[in-house]
Amino acid sequence: MLKVCRTCLSGCYKRSKCFSGSQIRNKHSCKLLVVGGGTGGCAVAAKFSRKLGKNELVVVEHNDHHYYQPLFTLVGAGIEKLEETWKNEKDVLPENCTWVRSKAVKFDPKNNSVYCENGERIEYEFLVVAVGIEPRFDKISGLLEGLSEPSSGVCSIYSPNYVNNVYPTMKNLTSGNAIFTFPSSPVKCPGAPQKICYLTEDFLRKEGKRDHVNVIYNTSLPVIFGVKKYADALWKICQERDIAVNTRTNLISIEPSKKTAMFENLDNPQERTTLAYSMLHVTPPMATPDALNRCADLSNDAGFAEIDKATLQHVKFPNVFALGDCASSPNSKTAAAAAAQTEVVFENLQDVMRGKRPRLSYDGYASCPLVTGFDRCILAEFDYDLKPLETFPFSQDKERYSMFVLKKNIIPTIYWSLMMNGHWNGPALFRKIMHLDFTSKDK
Ligand SMILES: Cc1cc2nc3c(=O)[nH]c(=O)nc-3n(C[C@H](O)[C@H](O)[C@H](O)COP(=O)(O)OP(=O)(O)OC[C@H]3O[C@@H](n4cnc5c(N)ncnc54)[C@H](O)[C@@H]3O)c2cc1C
């Protein structure tokens, strides 16, 4: 007979046991607690679910939907549907794990405890922090108002709540300025703000409207991209396609009723410019969730979990690790980086569980498939030193259709089938095979 969980009514009995029952309302203990059931949290939980016994692994995650966020860019361009980007959290979490369907509101690492919104306190022996970073649309005056009105011209791929309005905004664009912004804060996938710019530009060309629209990319960064090899290729594309790039230019406010946006020059904050827009694609400032950034014991001044950038172990609490966007390691915040970090956290945490020192080192690997049009993409791959770390045996700074297919079809399949089951640690092995290199220190 089909049983339904009496606590959450979601059928969570299927894959993971619901943890909101009255018998454990106040306090629970586990060996490993993973906070955050997104990209990094699920991947690490999947690996440990095969090592730990029943009830030893707990995941705290309040969202019912698990999003594959890299597809949001393609949803914004009308290439994919939002429905393709998510699965139910209960179907993504591993079998042998207890899902606490609540939000962590307080970390207490001195007492090995995490407090949840539902009133529960969870004691752990080991903790993995994987709470990601959140878009803060509220930090730009007028932005929430603009996003709430579908015909305002204001849009963003950075939330499942708003991404569906990007393509209609693109389609309605006939003249004026199409402005794309990059904030003065760390962001997840620093390439995405310009990918949606290139896609819009390509769309305008295909529609025969390009001559009537000025395409402007205003970025807070001093460069178009952090890695010189790819930055050179991207500058060339912008020049060839007449995309105006303004560096050190930060969006500070919007007046949706007037369709104007105000920018500051970060090198001279007194200098402000107001631009009219027909389309304004905003990449909002981002920050770690409050539970983490308010915990001075766990986080650094910027609010990120303060870990050793090689071992991913917390600098003060040896039984705590962090990975993904919320970690202080200075890599580009991408799912690709989280994949490479998963194996390092898995192996190093097991070392610590056995009373040993962590052995593996994360090299800062991140990748960013820079979609530059509806059928082409530059696959950027690099390490902590911003040196290219390319998988394929050809120079990856060229626009290629094959890389577009990789981004659109192959990587999502790898994500759902391999990474979410704990079987994908990034392409390091393929890189070695393709370059016939078995001598480097890469795993
Ligand atoms: C538009 C866009 C495009 C992108 N493109 C790419 C790309 O092309 N390639 C790429 O590699 N990456 C891309 N990324 C980035 C990638 O999605 C993230 O880097 C990756 O998801 C980070 O994983 P994470 O586990 O750190 O965070 P997330 O996957 O965001 O997961 C964090 C989880 O923690 C949960 N959480 C937060 N606070 C709490 C709390 N207090 N208690 C419990 N749970 C909590 C959240 O609900 C969430 O489920 C893109 C992202 C966006 C938004």
The ligand as a Tripos MOL2 file, in Angstrom:
@<TRIPOS>MOLECULE
LIG
   53    58     1     0     0
SMALL
NO_CHARGES

@<TRIPOS>ATOM
      1 C1         21.8260   32.3730  -13.5840 C.3       1 LIG1
      2 C2         22.8780   31.4130  -13.1330 C.ar      1 LIG1
      3 C3         23.7250   30.8360  -14.0600 C.ar      1 LIG1
      4 C4         24.7040   29.9480  -13.6680 C.ar      1 LIG1
      5 N1         25.4950   29.3700  -14.6110 N.ar      1 LIG1
      6 C5         26.4220   28.4530  -14.2380 C.ar      1 LIG1
      7 C6         27.1930   27.7610  -15.2190 C.ar      1 LIG1
      8 O1         27.0200   27.9470  -16.4130 O.2       1 LIG1
      9 N2         28.1000   26.8660  -14.7950 N.ar      1 LIG1
     10 C7         28.2960   26.5940  -13.4530 C.ar      1 LIG1
     11 O2         29.1280   25.7440  -13.1280 O.2       1 LIG1
     12 N3         27.6010   27.2570  -12.5020 N.ar      1 LIG1
     13 C8         26.6560   28.1650  -12.8500 C.ar      1 LIG1
     14 N4         25.9140   28.8050  -11.8880 N.ar      1 LIG1
     15 C9         26.3100   28.7310  -10.4770 C.3       1 LIG1
     16 C10        25.8620   27.4840   -9.7300 C.3       1 LIG1
     17 O3         24.4770   27.2850   -9.8550 O.3       1 LIG1
     18 C11        26.2520   27.6280   -8.2780 C.3       1 LIG1
     19 O4         27.6090   27.9790   -8.1960 O.3       1 LIG1
     20 C12        26.0410   26.3380   -7.5170 C.3       1 LIG1
     21 O5         24.6780   26.0110   -7.5070 O.3       1 LIG1
     22 C13        26.5780   26.4780   -6.1040 C.3       1 LIG1
     23 O6         26.2310   25.3780   -5.3270 O.3       1 LIG1
     24 P1         25.9880   25.5600   -3.7590 P.3       1 LIG1
     25 O7         25.6580   24.2250   -3.2220 O.co2     1 LIG1
     26 O8         27.0900   26.3170   -3.1550 O.co2     1 LIG1
     27 O9         24.7170   26.5320   -3.6680 O.3       1 LIG1
     28 P2         23.2190   26.2310   -4.1490 P.3       1 LIG1
     29 O10        23.1830   25.2300   -5.2360 O.co2     1 LIG1
     30 O11        22.6260   27.5690   -4.4130 O.co2     1 LIG1
     31 O12        22.5760   25.5720   -2.8640 O.3       1 LIG1
     32 C14        22.4800   26.2230   -1.6170 C.3       1 LIG1
     33 C15        21.3230   25.5480   -0.8920 C.3       1 LIG1
     34 O13        21.3360   25.9540    0.4770 O.3       1 LIG1
     35 C16        19.9960   26.1790    0.8610 C.3       1 LIG1
     36 N5         20.0180   27.0840    2.0060 N.ar      1 LIG1
     37 C17        20.3010   28.4020    2.0240 C.ar      1 LIG1
     38 N6         20.2200   28.8690    3.2820 N.ar      1 LIG1
     39 C18        19.8900   27.8120    4.0540 C.ar      1 LIG1
     40 C19        19.6490   27.6790    5.4470 C.ar      1 LIG1
     41 N7         19.7520   28.7130    6.2840 N.pl3     1 LIG1
     42 N8         19.3140   26.4570    5.9220 N.ar      1 LIG1
     43 C20        19.2050   25.3840    5.0910 C.ar      1 LIG1
     44 N9         19.4290   25.4570    3.7590 N.ar      1 LIG1
     45 C21        19.7710   26.6730    3.2600 C.ar      1 LIG1
     46 C22        19.3410   26.7810   -0.3700 C.3       1 LIG1
     47 O14        17.9410   26.6470   -0.3070 O.3       1 LIG1
     48 C23        19.9800   25.9630   -1.4820 C.3       1 LIG1
     49 O15        19.2300   24.8150   -1.7790 O.3       1 LIG1
     50 C24        24.8700   29.6550  -12.2730 C.ar      1 LIG1
     51 C25        24.0010   30.2240  -11.3370 C.ar      1 LIG1
     52 C26        23.0020   31.0830  -11.7540 C.ar      1 LIG1
     53 C27        22.0550   31.6640  -10.7430 C.3       1 LIG1
@<TRIPOS>BOND
     1     1     2 1
     2     2     3 ar
     3     2    52 ar
     4     3     4 ar
     5     4     5 ar
     6     4    50 ar
     7     5     6 ar
     8     6     7 ar
     9     6    13 1
    10     7     8 2
    11     7     9 ar
    12     9    10 ar
    13    10    11 2
    14    10    12 ar
    15    12    13 ar
    16    13    14 ar
    17    14    15 1
    18    14    50 ar
    19    15    16 1
    20    16    17 1
    21    16    18 1
    22    18    19 1
    23    18    20 1
    24    20    21 1
    25    20    22 1
    26    22    23 1
    27    23    24 1
    28    24    25 2
    29    24    26 1
    30    24    27 1
    31    27    28 1
    32    28    29 2
    33    28    30 1
    34    28    31 1
    35    31    32 1
    36    32    33 1
    37    33    34 1
    38    33    48 1
    39    34    35 1
    40    35    36 1
    41    35    46 1
    42    36    37 ar
    43    36    45 ar
    44    37    38 ar
    45    38    39 ar
    46    39    40 ar
    47    39    45 ar
    48    40    41 1
    49    40    42 ar
    50    42    43 ar
    51    43    44 ar
    52    44    45 ar
    53    46    47 1
    54    46    48 1
    55    48    49 1
    56    50    51 ar
    57    51    52 ar
    58    52    53 1
@<TRIPOS>SUBSTRUCTURE
     1 LIG1         1 GROUP 0 **** ****
